Amino acid sequence: MQGISLENVSVGFGGVKALRDATLGVEAGEQLAVIGASGAGKSTLFRALNRSVALGSGRVAVGGHDLYALPRRRLNELRRRIGTIYQAYNLVPQLPAGVNVSLGEVGRMGGLGTLRTFLAGPGAGLSKKVGAALEEVGLGGKAHVRTADLSGGQQQRVAVARLLVQRPDFILADEPFAAVDPVTTERVLETLVHLNQEGATLLVNLHDVEIARRFPRVVALREGRVAFDGPPERLTEDALAEIYADDGSAAAEEEDPAPLYARRDLERSMRLTEGRDGVSSH
């Protein structure tokens, strides 16, 4: 399986470039932390890897496929191999945690038929997968609790459990620890590393440099360009000062961390549940 590559990628919003000729290669199965100041282009980089922003120039390849040249059907097939976690969780709040986790299986299989089956009465196989995933993230007793009634840290763990069910080939975690406590951070990080050890390529966007130092490779963006790429031992004080230097020319980035296609999938899932009194939230 091939990894990820960006070649001279530029992305702009409102006339301001969020990525400027960014070039990056990630081997299949690699584990990578991405750091940089706010507005450096980190989230835009992750969106480019899902083809949820328009490229101004350059090429993005995931798994050996030219992402922006794929027809819609093949793009959707590739996206099923990409698991995502966002700071805003990207869950359906009125659904039970177990149903949100089951969406990982829906994504992997391609379509909402699995979700319809779950809502009608989950089969034993899917129930075991969902239950095991929730147990692994410490939420074994929360399958039927409405997601909106969970704490922020618990919701982030639901998002991670969804990844466990999906078993993606590529994981894009965009600020997964920004709104959670240290205990949840450790649990989520442990699960992400476990998925990486099973073969998934892992990219994590981080504000916390100390967490980034725990990764074997760190990439830093500054003003939309790759400003650092190497092992954490090379992240000296001078290197960090250069990465986080403020010259007033920060790149513009979209505010919503969830790609449009992901929000559309959530909206479709929500419509399926309208009027369904049979979904338990107790």
Phi, psi and omega per residue, in radians:
M1 nan 2.364 3.126
Q2 -1.532 2.813 -3.063
G3 -1.657 -2.311 -3.031
I4 -2.221 2.467 3.041
S5 -2.556 2.468 2.989
L6 -2.144 2.306 -3.125
E7 -2.174 1.923 3.069
N8 0.884 0.859 -3.073
V9 -1.499 2.255 3.043
S10 -2.190 2.388 3.106
V11 -2.390 2.355 -3.137
G12 -2.238 2.621 3.042
F13 -2.265 2.146 3.091
G14 1.018 0.600 3.116
G15 1.484 -0.077 3.119
V16 -1.916 2.289 -3.100
K17 -1.418 2.196 3.051
A18 -1.534 -0.573 2.993
L19 -2.167 2.409 -3.080
R20 -2.238 1.732 3.106
D21 0.889 0.748 -3.118
A22 -1.303 2.295 3.110
T23 -2.229 2.283 -3.072
L24 -2.739 2.416 3.046
G25 -2.173 2.338 3.135
V26 -2.250 2.138 3.141
E27 -1.257 2.638 3.062
A28 -1.021 2.319 -3.141
G29 1.449 0.026 -3.126
E30 -1.349 2.819 -3.135
Q31 -2.164 2.117 -2.931
L32 -2.434 2.324 3.012
A33 -1.815 2.430 3.111
V34 -2.039 2.186 -3.130
I35 -2.192 3.029 3.130
G36 2.609 2.826 -3.140
A37 -1.176 2.854 3.045
S38 -1.029 2.337 -3.118
G39 1.470 0.115 -3.118
A40 -1.332 -0.267 3.125
G41 1.951 0.143 -3.053
K42 -1.107 -0.892 -3.124
S43 -1.151 -0.623 3.086
T44 -1.115 -0.669 3.066
L45 -1.001 -0.804 -3.133
F46 -1.150 -0.651 3.115
R47 -1.171 -0.614 3.096
A48 -1.104 -0.539 3.136
L49 -1.324 -0.132 3.038
N50 -1.958 0.040 -3.041
R51 0.949 0.793 3.090
S52 -1.894 0.176 2.950
V53 -2.352 2.730 3.100
A54 -1.477 2.329 3.082
L55 -1.413 2.409 2.967
G56 -1.395 -0.652 3.101
S57 -2.864 2.912 3.078
G58 1.765 -3.025 -3.079
R59 -2.454 2.412 3.078
V60 -2.146 2.218 3.105
A61 -2.163 2.343 3.085
V62 -2.253 2.166 -3.122
G63 1.069 0.502 3.138
G64 1.469 0.040 -3.122
H65 -1.840 2.328 3.040
D66 -1.233 1.766 -2.939
L67 -0.998 -0.746 -3.045
Y68 -1.492 -0.017 3.077
A69 -1.814 -0.111 -3.089
L70 -1.287 2.437 2.970
P71 -1.175 2.834 -2.990
R72 -0.964 -0.772 -3.088
R73 -1.089 -0.802 -3.132
R74 -1.216 -0.555 3.058
L75 -1.087 -0.794 3.125
N76 -1.090 -0.661 3.095
E77 -1.094 -0.727 3.129
L78 -1.189 -0.690 3.137
R79 -1.074 -0.479 3.106
R80 -1.155 -0.326 3.117
R81 -1.607 -0.019 -3.103
I82 -1.935 2.088 3.075
G83 -1.749 2.471 -3.073
T84 -2.269 2.544 2.977
I85 -2.269 2.375 -3.121
Y86 -2.146 2.731 3.066
Q87 -0.993 -0.597 -3.121
A88 -1.549 0.184 3.023
Y89 1.272 -0.755 3.128
N90 1.055 0.810 3.095
L91 -1.912 2.872 3.034
V92 -1.608 1.854 -2.937
P93 -1.108 -0.554 -3.079
Q94 -1.463 -0.099 3.113
L95 -1.583 2.641 3.039
P96 -1.070 2.726 -3.115
A97 -1.015 -0.693 -3.120
G98 -1.091 -0.633 3.116
V99 -1.205 -0.707 3.080
N100 -1.055 -0.713 3.117
V101 -1.125 -0.648 -3.128
S102 -1.116 -0.349 3.109
L103 -1.105 -0.405 3.048
G104 -1.105 -0.676 3.082
E105 -1.220 -0.656 3.082
V106 -1.025 -0.812 -3.125
G107 -1.091 -0.711 -3.102
R108 -1.195 -0.638 -3.081
M109 -1.456 -0.393 3.091
G110 1.482 1.492 3.122
G111 2.311 2.982 -3.073
L112 -1.809 0.140 3.130
G113 -1.046 -0.679 3.135
T114 -1.117 -0.673 3.111
L115 -1.140 -0.737 3.109
R116 -1.042 -0.731 3.116
T117 -1.092 -0.733 -3.135
F118 -1.101 -0.765 -3.118
L119 -1.147 -0.594 3.126
A120 -1.295 -0.436 -3.091
G121 2.588 1.744 -2.987
P122 -1.062 2.433 3.087
G123 -1.285 2.839 -3.051
A124 -1.069 -0.710 -3.105
G125 -1.072 -0.851 -3.131
L126 -1.166 -0.689 3.128
S127 -1.023 -0.714 -3.136
K128 -1.160 -0.715 3.118
K129 -1.102 -0.827 -3.118
V130 -1.122 -0.800 3.140
G131 -1.075 -0.738 3.137
A132 -1.136 -0.681 3.135
A133 -1.152 -0.747 3.113
L134 -1.148 -0.668 3.075
E135 -1.066 -0.734 -3.077
E136 -1.110 -0.555 -3.142
V137 -1.695 0.173 3.061
G138 1.430 0.419 -3.128
L139 -2.176 0.647 -3.057
G140 -1.017 -0.507 -3.114
G141 -1.703 0.218 -3.014
K142 -1.927 0.187 -3.032
A143 -1.013 -0.619 -3.062
H144 -1.810 0.174 3.085
V145 -1.476 2.346 3.117
R146 -1.063 2.302 -3.029
T147 -1.030 -0.629 3.139
A148 -1.100 -0.370 -3.129
D149 -1.538 -0.015 3.104
L150 -1.561 2.734 3.070
S151 -1.239 2.929 3.124
G152 -1.030 -0.750 3.127
G153 -1.132 -0.674 3.104
Q154 -1.160 -0.679 3.106
Q155 -1.111 -0.673 3.100
Q156 -1.126 -0.621 3.104
R157 -1.218 -0.553 3.023
V158 -1.074 -0.737 3.116
A159 -1.085 -0.652 3.108
V160 -1.220 -0.693 3.085
A161 -1.062 -0.630 3.074
R162 -1.052 -0.694 3.068
L163 -1.092 -0.711 -3.129
L164 -1.065 -0.638 3.111
V165 -1.284 -0.667 -3.115
Q166 -1.220 -0.652 -3.072
R167 0.907 1.071 -3.076
P168 -1.311 2.826 3.049
D169 -1.447 -0.448 -3.126
F170 -2.304 2.350 3.121
I171 -2.105 2.182 3.064
L172 -2.003 1.866 -3.118
A173 -1.892 1.842 -3.047
D174 -1.714 1.772 -3.113
E175 0.967 0.925 -3.070
P176 -1.246 -0.260 -3.070
F177 -1.917 0.076 -2.990
A178 -1.147 -0.529 -3.033
A179 -2.100 0.412 -3.100
V180 -2.197 2.808 -3.099
D181 -1.375 2.924 -3.089
P182 -1.040 -0.630 3.139
V183 -1.141 -0.781 3.109
T184 -1.135 -0.676 3.103
T185 -0.974 -0.817 -3.126
E186 -1.131 -0.714 -3.123
R187 -1.156 -0.774 -3.140
V188 -1.140 -0.777 3.140
L189 -1.064 -0.737 3.125
E190 -1.049 -0.721 -3.129
T191 -1.196 -0.727 3.118
L192 -1.088 -0.743 3.121
V193 -1.138 -0.656 3.097
H194 -1.063 -0.773 3.103
L195 -1.103 -0.660 3.086
N196 -1.116 -0.727 3.133
Q197 -1.140 -0.400 3.078
E198 -1.477 -0.037 3.037
G199 2.157 -0.172 -3.121
A200 -1.288 2.457 3.009
T201 -1.378 2.235 -2.990
L202 -2.094 2.122 3.007
L203 -2.112 2.221 -3.115
V204 -2.198 2.173 3.086
N205 -1.546 2.150 -3.001
L206 -2.295 2.538 2.915
H207 -1.638 -0.495 -3.049
D208 -1.483 1.898 -3.109
V209 -1.139 -0.586 -3.118
E210 -1.147 -0.632 3.040
I211 -1.186 -0.698 3.136
A212 -1.046 -0.588 -3.133
R213 -1.121 -0.284 3.138
R214 -1.449 -0.109 3.110
F215 -1.611 2.589 -3.132
P216 -1.208 -0.373 3.137
R217 -2.438 2.383 3.131
V218 -2.182 2.318 3.038
V219 -2.053 2.333 3.113
A220 -2.050 2.396 3.041
L221 -1.848 2.509 3.033
R222 -2.507 2.151 -3.130
E223 0.963 0.632 3.074
G224 1.424 0.070 3.141
R225 -2.066 2.714 3.040
V226 -1.304 1.995 -3.079
A227 -1.810 -0.247 -3.134
F228 -2.705 2.468 3.087
D229 -2.708 1.860 -3.106
G230 3.091 -3.014 3.124
P231 -1.259 2.745 -3.093
P232 -1.098 -0.412 3.133
E233 -1.075 -0.413 -3.138
R234 -1.518 -0.012 3.110
L235 -1.432 1.256 3.132
T236 -1.344 2.989 3.098
E237 -1.061 -0.674 3.107
D238 -1.134 -0.716 3.127
A239 -1.117 -0.737 3.133
L240 -1.163 -0.658 3.105
A241 -1.078 -0.660 3.109
E242 -1.231 -0.718 -3.123
I243 -1.116 -0.722 -3.040
Y244 -1.764 0.228 3.091
A245 -1.071 2.393 -3.123
D246 -1.851 1.904 3.093
D247 -1.937 0.209 3.073
G248 1.371 0.181 -3.101
S249 -2.094 0.669 -3.130
A250 -1.064 2.557 -3.136
A251 -1.274 2.714 3.069
A252 -1.534 2.416 3.081
E253 -2.329 2.657 3.068
E254 -1.134 2.600 -3.075
E255 -1.378 -0.706 -3.056
D256 -1.338 2.100 -3.081
P257 -1.337 -0.215 -3.134
A258 -1.629 2.211 3.121
P259 -1.027 2.703 -3.113
L260 -1.011 -0.729 -3.096
Y261 -1.133 -0.594 3.123
A262 -1.201 -0.696 3.106
R263 -1.145 -0.645 3.102
R264 -1.114 -0.712 3.116
D265 -1.090 -0.696 3.104
L266 -1.121 -0.743 3.132
E267 -1.073 -0.691 3.099
R268 -1.125 -0.707 3.120
S269 -1.111 -0.702 -3.137
M270 -1.128 -0.671 3.134
R271 -1.126 -0.586 3.128
L272 -1.114 -0.479 -3.052
T273 -1.616 -0.133 -3.087
E274 -1.099 2.238 3.090
G275 1.386 0.153 -3.115
R276 -1.678 1.663 -3.135
D277 -1.283 -0.234 -3.076
G278 -1.339 -0.171 3.128
V279 -1.424 2.059 -3.088
S280 -1.384 2.456 3.062
S281 -2.221 0.416 3.130
H282 -1.824 nan nan
